[in-house]
Amino acid sequence: MEMVSETKQNGSDAPTEVLPALAERPAGLPPGNYTLVGWDMDTTGRRLIDEICQLAAYTPKQTYSQYIMPYGDLNPGARRRHNVRVVTVGRYRMLKDTVTHKILKTKSEISALSDFLEWLEKEKGDGSIILIYHEPRRLSPTMLLEALSRHNFLDRFKKIVAGFADSYALAAEKCKSTVKSVSLRVLARVLLDADTLSVDSEQQEVGGAGEGSTASKDMVETACAWARPVHTELEVLDNLKKLLERQNTFRPIFAPLLHLARPERRRVTHLRRMLADAGLLYEHLQQAWEEQRLTGLEKQLAALSTKAKEEDMKELIEILDCHFDPAKEPKGLKPRINNKNRAVGEGEEGAGDDVTSNNEGQEVAAN
């Protein structure tokens, strides 16, 4: 079994990873009878509405891996990361490995999730499961829970899984003084003295102490300490959806700007996220402009002044002022114009693969 993302995302063309600022340490899970399961998944993109295209899990005794046929295509970034793409053969859509050029055996998302839950039920025994994942942005739990919700599997899942443990955050905390990167490839090289990841080496290291040993108990205790209960991740998902709803109200302002070059597009999504985090809506800004023009906008943005940089405030004011007063020409970020002299792709998602978004380009990442 291949733990999908790490081996494919950390190739020679991958950007250098830098340890992020540490997030607040989770409250953890109470002591209990837990089975640790490492898991990972690949998706068609980094949007909340994207689909799973591969799901994999690992214990020292058993593995699970299943490719999934999505309804939509993978975005360009996802195709590069996962080395798979959707092809049409005759009347049928199939998933193809772009390295081996082989057609992959797939199931539907609902069928694969049902099989995954059945596999977890067998692994949990008399206790509960802690799902361990390794990524810097905490996307996987959110997107898995959203997929389970789409197919009405949440209640079943909550009876099996107690929580999610983020081994990336754990490694970043424990190794912050010794390494600059805590990718699985780097950790394998440092901790296992191995240049490549393999199931055999992982089995020897993880399972070598044997069940019931001190090492195994220590692993469970550590996982409990760094785990977030399922209900906590569901709250994150709920708050994220509310955030996305607020961000979506700013579509008239930011949609034309999502088609700028990648650095500027990141800048745009950052500024829009600031407005949504502050609890603002488009109608708030529109009303402020109608009543007091620029002064009204500045009052609405006053809540951001304690957290936002001065350059952020100036840029936001300029974008909003020029939006509500079309006679003004922005000096900074401008929408790209095509030959028909209109904003390119209004209402469509920016083309970049690094924008974590829903269909409006809105961020999914949960900090």
Secondary structure, 3 states (H helix, E strand, C coil): CCCHHHHHHCCCCCCCCCCCCCCCCCCCCCCCCEEEEEEEEEECCCCCCCCEEEEEEECCCCEEEEEECCCCCCCHHHHHHHCEEEEEECCEEEEEECCCCCEECEECHHHHHHHHHHHHHHHHCCCEEEEEECCCCCHHHHHHHHHHHHCCCHHHHHHHEEEEEEHHHHHHHHCCCCCCCCCHHHHHHHHCCCCCCCHHHHHHHHHCCCCCCHHHHHHHHHHHHCEEEHHHHHHHHHHHHHHHHHHHCCHHHHHHHHHCCHHHHHHHHHHHHHHHHCCCCHHHHHHHHHHHHHHHHHHHHHHHCCCCCHHHHHHHHHHHHHHHCCCCCCCCCCCCECCCCCECCCCCCCCCCCCCCCCCCCCCCCC
